[in-house]
Amino acid sequence: MGKNRVRLNDKWFRIVGIPFISFMSHVIFFNENHMEEEEFSYWQIWLISVCEAIIVWEANRLVLLYFYNRYPHIRDSRQRITGLFLGCLLMTILVRYLNIWFYDQTLFWGYLFPPEGYWYNILIAVLYVMIFAGIYEGVFYFRQWKKTFAETEELKRENLQTELASLKAQINPHFLFNNLGSLTGLIMEDQHAAVVFVEELAAVYRYLLQANEKDLATLKEELRFADHYFHLLKIRFGEGILLKHSVDKASEEMHLPPLTLQLLLENAIKHNSVMPERPLLISIETRADGYLLVRNNRQKRNTLVVSDKTGLRNIRAKYRLMNKGEVTVEETDAFFEVAIPLIKTPI
């Protein structure tokens, strides 16, 4: 997913700010001692000040854009502000020095600037730049804070929707009927297996109820939950369903949104036939580029299943809100595969 470039909606700020700086600079720098020597009128000098202000403003605006795109998030504020301060300082010194050097080389004003004239011009320019860069940063920070707050609230809603959808699936009468039927059979045949089944069912519900308390879970936690959930499916479908995972140890401590694996397992069962003679094989494995792959063989059901793809849409929405990569889907006649970016550090 391409990174969105930061844009500065500062048209009116520039239209007002540049003439303001030019006027103030003109008032400060219009040297009455040189009035008789000047070849330019008062307003011609003001226009020259406007040109100087445009050059300084636009040069520093490029610095702002660079650091806003390099460090766009609230958590990056320290790096961004440090970069802006140093970048604008160096850019202003360079532009103003070259500007005055040009005047001296061409005798544009009819006289040479003394060394203190260089420092005076540069310091005044730096003062203006820091004030206006501070205004830019204040507006940018506020906008990013509003955006982050809105995304956080939306992410919470997505998490609650995921938990609700998962709970609805688990308290669905068919799900409860199937599991209670399996439990009844186990009690009659193997009491130890029945106890294990109840423990697995309890573990599934416990994880579901805790899922909304955090935005991310480790892959290790998700795999453990998937095993509990799959145990219930295995009792129900027997040899008609198989699950295997090949995950490297280093990836187990990486993160992904909670209930991601449960949604994908449920999605595979919903859209495929599950029969002992044609088992549904679901595999979970890690890829060298930091993605988790969940794949199943495709086995069309005899009856068409109507789906609005809520599970996949929900997973994609979470990654979009967290700005942590793109969830991709590859689908052929033989298999269906979802690639999930693993997140190195919690948000």
C-alpha positions as CSV (number, residue, x, y, z in Angstrom):
1,M,0.0,0.0,0.0
2,G,1.5,3.3,-1.1
3,K,2.2,5.8,1.6
4,N,0.0,8.9,1.5
5,R,2.1,12.0,1.0
6,V,1.5,14.9,3.4
7,R,0.2,18.0,1.7
8,L,0.2,21.5,3.2
9,N,-3.1,23.3,2.6
10,D,-1.4,26.7,3.2
11,K,-2.5,28.8,0.2
12,W,-4.0,31.6,2.2
13,F,-1.3,31.4,4.9
14,R,1.3,32.1,2.2
15,I,-0.7,34.8,0.5
16,V,-0.9,36.6,3.9
17,G,2.3,35.6,5.5
18,I,4.8,36.5,2.7
19,P,3.6,40.1,2.2
20,F,3.6,40.5,6.0
21,I,7.2,39.3,6.4
22,S,8.2,41.5,3.4
23,F,6.6,44.6,5.0
24,M,8.1,44.0,8.4
25,S,11.5,43.3,6.9
26,H,11.2,46.4,4.8
27,V,10.4,48.5,7.8
28,I,13.4,47.1,9.7
29,F,15.9,47.2,6.9
30,F,15.0,50.3,5.0
31,N,18.1,52.4,5.8
32,E,17.3,56.1,5.9
33,N,21.1,56.7,5.8
34,H,21.2,55.4,2.3
35,M,18.0,57.0,1.0
36,E,19.9,59.4,-1.3
37,E,22.2,56.7,-2.5
38,E,19.4,54.2,-3.3
39,E,18.5,53.7,-7.0
40,F,15.1,52.3,-6.0
41,S,12.0,53.8,-4.6
42,Y,10.4,52.8,-1.3
43,W,7.9,50.5,-3.0
44,Q,10.5,49.0,-5.4
45,I,12.5,48.0,-2.3
46,W,9.3,46.5,-0.8
47,L,8.9,44.4,-4.0
48,I,12.5,43.2,-3.7
49,S,11.7,42.3,-0.1
50,V,8.7,40.3,-1.3
51,C,10.9,38.3,-3.7
52,E,13.4,37.6,-0.9
53,A,10.6,36.4,1.4
54,I,9.2,34.1,-1.3
55,I,12.6,32.5,-1.8
56,V,13.1,32.0,2.0
57,W,9.6,30.8,2.6
58,E,9.5,28.3,-0.3
59,A,12.9,26.9,0.5
60,N,11.9,26.3,4.1
61,R,8.5,24.9,3.0
62,L,10.4,22.1,1.2
63,V,12.1,21.4,4.5
64,L,8.8,21.2,6.3
65,L,7.3,18.8,3.7
66,Y,10.4,16.6,3.8
67,F,10.2,16.1,7.6
68,Y,6.3,15.9,7.7
69,N,6.5,13.0,5.2
70,R,9.5,11.4,7.0
71,Y,8.0,11.6,10.5
72,P,4.2,12.0,10.0
73,H,3.0,10.4,13.2
74,I,2.3,11.9,16.6
75,R,4.8,9.4,18.1
76,D,7.5,10.8,15.8
77,S,7.1,14.4,17.1
78,R,10.5,14.6,18.8
79,Q,12.4,13.5,15.6
80,R,10.2,15.7,13.4
81,I,10.6,18.9,15.5
82,T,14.3,18.4,15.9
83,G,14.7,17.9,12.1
84,L,12.5,20.9,11.4
85,F,14.5,23.2,13.7
86,L,17.9,22.2,12.3
87,G,16.7,21.9,8.7
88,C,15.1,25.4,8.7
89,L,18.0,26.9,10.5
90,L,20.5,25.7,8.0
91,M,18.3,26.4,5.0
92,T,17.7,30.0,6.2
93,I,21.3,30.7,6.8
94,L,22.3,29.3,3.4
95,V,19.6,31.2,1.5
96,R,20.1,34.5,3.2
97,Y,23.9,34.2,2.9
98,L,23.8,33.6,-0.8
99,N,21.2,36.3,-1.2
100,I,23.4,39.0,0.4
101,W,26.6,37.6,-1.3
102,F,24.8,38.1,-4.6
103,Y,24.1,41.7,-3.7
104,D,27.7,42.3,-2.8
105,Q,29.0,40.6,-6.0
106,T,26.7,42.7,-8.2
107,L,26.8,45.9,-6.1
108,F,23.0,45.7,-6.4
109,W,22.4,48.3,-3.7
110,G,25.4,50.4,-4.6
111,Y,27.4,49.5,-1.5
112,L,28.9,46.4,0.2
113,F,27.4,44.8,3.3
114,P,29.7,44.8,6.3
115,P,30.2,41.4,8.2
116,E,27.7,42.4,10.8
117,G,25.2,43.2,8.1
118,Y,25.4,39.5,7.1
119,W,24.7,38.3,10.6
120,Y,22.0,40.9,11.2
121,N,20.1,39.9,8.0
122,I,20.5,36.2,8.7
123,L,19.3,36.4,12.4
124,I,16.2,38.4,11.5
125,A,15.3,35.9,8.8
126,V,15.9,33.0,11.2
127,L,13.6,34.7,13.8
128,Y,10.8,35.0,11.2
129,V,11.3,31.5,9.9
130,M,11.1,29.9,13.4
131,I,7.9,31.8,14.3
132,F,6.2,30.7,11.1
133,A,7.6,27.2,11.2
134,G,6.2,26.9,14.7
135,I,2.8,27.9,13.4
136,Y,3.0,25.3,10.7
137,E,4.0,22.6,13.2
138,G,1.2,23.6,15.6
139,V,-1.4,23.3,12.9
140,F,0.2,20.0,11.6
141,Y,0.3,18.5,15.1
142,F,-3.3,19.4,15.8
143,R,-4.5,17.9,12.5
144,Q,-2.5,14.7,13.1
145,W,-3.8,14.5,16.7
146,K,-7.4,14.7,15.4
147,K,-6.7,12.1,12.7
148,T,-5.0,9.8,15.2
149,F,-7.9,10.2,17.7
150,A,-10.5,9.4,15.0
151,E,-8.5,6.4,13.8
152,T,-8.2,5.1,17.4
153,E,-11.9,5.4,17.9
154,E,-12.6,3.7,14.6
155,L,-10.2,0.9,15.5
156,K,-12.0,0.4,18.8
157,R,-15.2,0.1,16.9
158,E,-13.7,-2.4,14.5
159,N,-12.4,-4.4,17.4
160,L,-15.8,-4.4,19.1
161,Q,-17.4,-5.5,15.8
162,T,-14.9,-8.3,15.5
163,E,-15.6,-9.5,19.0
164,L,-19.3,-9.2,18.5
165,A,-19.2,-11.1,15.2
166,S,-17.1,-13.8,16.8
167,L,-19.3,-14.1,19.8
168,K,-22.4,-14.2,17.6
169,A,-20.9,-17.0,15.6
170,Q,-20.1,-18.9,18.8
171,I,-23.5,-18.5,20.4
172,N,-25.2,-19.3,17.2
173,P,-27.8,-22.0,17.9
174,H,-26.1,-24.3,15.3
175,F,-22.7,-23.8,16.9
176,L,-24.0,-24.5,20.3
177,F,-26.1,-27.4,19.2
178,N,-23.2,-29.0,17.3
179,N,-20.8,-28.6,20.3
180,L,-23.4,-29.8,22.8
181,G,-24.1,-32.8,20.6
182,S,-20.4,-33.5,20.4
183,L,-20.1,-33.1,24.2
184,T,-23.0,-35.5,24.8
185,G,-21.5,-38.1,22.6
186,L,-18.1,-37.8,24.3
187,I,-19.7,-38.1,27.8
188,M,-21.2,-41.4,26.8
189,E,-18.0,-42.7,25.1
190,D,-15.0,-41.0,26.8
191,Q,-15.4,-38.9,29.9
192,H,-11.8,-37.8,29.8
193,A,-12.2,-36.6,26.3
194,A,-15.4,-34.8,27.4
195,V,-13.5,-32.9,30.1
196,V,-10.8,-31.9,27.6
197,F,-13.6,-30.7,25.2
198,V,-15.1,-28.5,27.9
199,E,-11.7,-27.0,28.7
200,E,-11.2,-26.2,25.1
201,L,-14.6,-24.6,24.8
202,A,-13.9,-22.6,27.9
203,A,-10.6,-21.4,26.5
204,V,-12.3,-20.3,23.3
205,Y,-14.8,-18.2,25.1
206,R,-12.3,-16.8,27.5
207,Y,-10.1,-15.5,24.6
208,L,-13.2,-14.1,22.9
209,L,-14.2,-12.1,25.9
210,Q,-10.7,-10.7,26.4
211,A,-10.1,-9.8,22.8
212,N,-11.5,-6.3,23.0
213,E,-9.1,-5.3,25.8
214,K,-6.1,-4.9,23.4
215,D,-5.5,-3.8,19.8
216,L,-2.9,-6.5,19.1
217,A,-2.1,-10.0,20.2
218,T,1.2,-12.0,19.7
219,L,1.2,-14.6,17.0
220,K,1.9,-17.1,19.7
221,E,-1.3,-16.2,21.5
222,E,-3.3,-16.3,18.3
223,L,-1.9,-19.8,17.4
224,R,-2.8,-21.1,20.8
225,F,-6.3,-19.8,20.4
226,A,-6.5,-21.3,16.9
227,D,-5.6,-24.7,18.3
228,H,-8.3,-24.5,21.0
229,Y,-10.8,-23.4,18.3
230,F,-9.7,-26.1,15.9
231,H,-10.0,-28.8,18.6
232,L,-13.8,-28.0,18.7
233,L,-14.0,-28.2,14.9
234,K,-12.0,-31.5,14.9
235,I,-14.6,-33.1,17.2
236,R,-17.3,-32.0,14.9
237,F,-15.8,-32.7,11.5
238,G,-13.3,-35.5,12.4
239,E,-11.0,-36.4,9.5
240,G,-12.9,-33.9,7.3
241,I,-10.7,-31.0,8.4
242,L,-6.9,-30.7,8.9
243,L,-4.8,-27.9,10.3
244,K,-1.1,-27.5,10.1
245,H,1.2,-24.6,10.9
246,S,4.8,-23.9,10.1
247,V,5.8,-20.8,12.0
248,D,9.4,-19.8,12.9
249,K,10.1,-19.1,16.5
250,A,11.1,-15.5,15.9
251,S,7.7,-14.7,14.4
252,E,5.8,-15.9,17.4
253,E,6.5,-12.7,19.3
254,M,5.3,-10.5,16.5
255,H,1.8,-9.1,16.5
256,L,-1.5,-9.1,14.7
257,P,-5.1,-8.0,15.5
258,P,-6.8,-10.5,17.9
259,L,-9.2,-13.0,16.4
260,T,-7.6,-12.7,13.0
261,L,-7.0,-16.5,12.8
262,Q,-10.4,-17.4,14.1
263,L,-12.1,-15.2,11.4
264,L,-10.0,-16.9,8.7
265,L,-10.6,-20.4,9.9
266,E,-14.3,-19.7,10.1
267,N,-14.2,-18.2,6.6
268,A,-12.6,-21.3,5.2
269,I,-15.2,-23.6,6.7
270,K,-18.1,-21.4,5.6
271,H,-17.1,-21.4,1.9
272,N,-15.9,-25.0,1.5
273,S,-17.3,-28.5,1.8
274,V,-15.8,-30.5,4.7
275,M,-15.9,-34.3,4.1
276,P,-13.7,-37.2,5.4
277,E,-13.1,-38.4,1.8
278,R,-12.1,-34.8,0.7
279,P,-10.6,-33.1,3.8
280,L,-10.4,-29.4,4.0
281,L,-6.7,-28.6,4.7
282,I,-5.9,-25.3,6.3
283,S,-2.3,-24.2,6.7
284,I,-0.7,-21.4,8.6
285,E,2.9,-20.4,7.9
286,T,5.3,-17.5,8.0
287,R,7.0,-16.0,5.1
288,A,10.6,-14.5,5.0
289,D,9.2,-11.0,4.3
290,G,7.3,-10.9,7.6
291,Y,3.9,-12.0,6.4
292,L,1.7,-14.7,7.8
293,L,0.0,-16.9,5.2
294,V,-3.3,-18.6,5.8
295,R,-4.2,-21.0,3.0
296,N,-6.9,-23.6,2.3
297,N,-7.7,-25.8,-0.6
298,R,-10.9,-24.8,-2.4
299,Q,-13.8,-27.3,-2.3
300,K,-17.0,-25.8,-3.6
301,R,-20.1,-26.5,-1.6
302,N,-23.2,-27.9,-3.2
303,T,-25.2,-25.0,-2.0
304,L,-24.2,-21.4,-2.7
305,V,-23.1,-19.5,0.4
306,V,-24.1,-15.8,0.5
307,S,-21.3,-13.7,2.0
308,D,-20.6,-10.0,2.4
309,K,-17.0,-10.8,3.3
310,T,-17.3,-9.0,6.7
311,G,-14.4,-10.9,8.2
312,L,-11.9,-10.0,5.6
313,R,-13.1,-6.5,5.3
314,N,-12.8,-6.1,9.1
315,I,-9.2,-7.4,9.1
316,R,-8.3,-5.1,6.2
317,A,-9.9,-2.1,8.0
318,K,-7.8,-2.7,11.1
319,Y,-4.5,-2.8,9.2
320,R,-5.5,0.4,7.3
321,L,-6.3,2.2,10.5
322,M,-3.0,1.1,12.1
323,N,-1.1,1.9,8.9
324,K,0.7,-1.4,9.3
325,G,0.7,-2.8,5.8
326,E,-1.8,-4.3,3.4
327,V,-3.7,-7.6,3.7
328,T,-3.7,-9.4,0.3
329,V,-5.8,-12.2,-1.0
330,E,-4.8,-14.7,-3.7
331,E,-7.5,-16.9,-5.1
332,T,-7.4,-19.6,-7.7
333,D,-9.6,-22.7,-8.5
334,A,-7.3,-24.8,-6.4
335,F,-6.7,-22.6,-3.3
336,F,-7.6,-19.5,-1.3
337,E,-4.8,-17.6,0.5
338,V,-4.7,-14.6,2.7
339,A,-1.4,-12.8,3.5
340,I,-1.3,-10.9,6.8
341,P,1.5,-8.5,7.7
342,L,3.0,-9.3,11.1
343,I,3.7,-6.3,13.2
344,K,7.1,-6.1,14.9
345,T,6.2,-3.8,17.8
346,P,2.9,-2.9,19.4
347,I,1.2,0.3,18.3
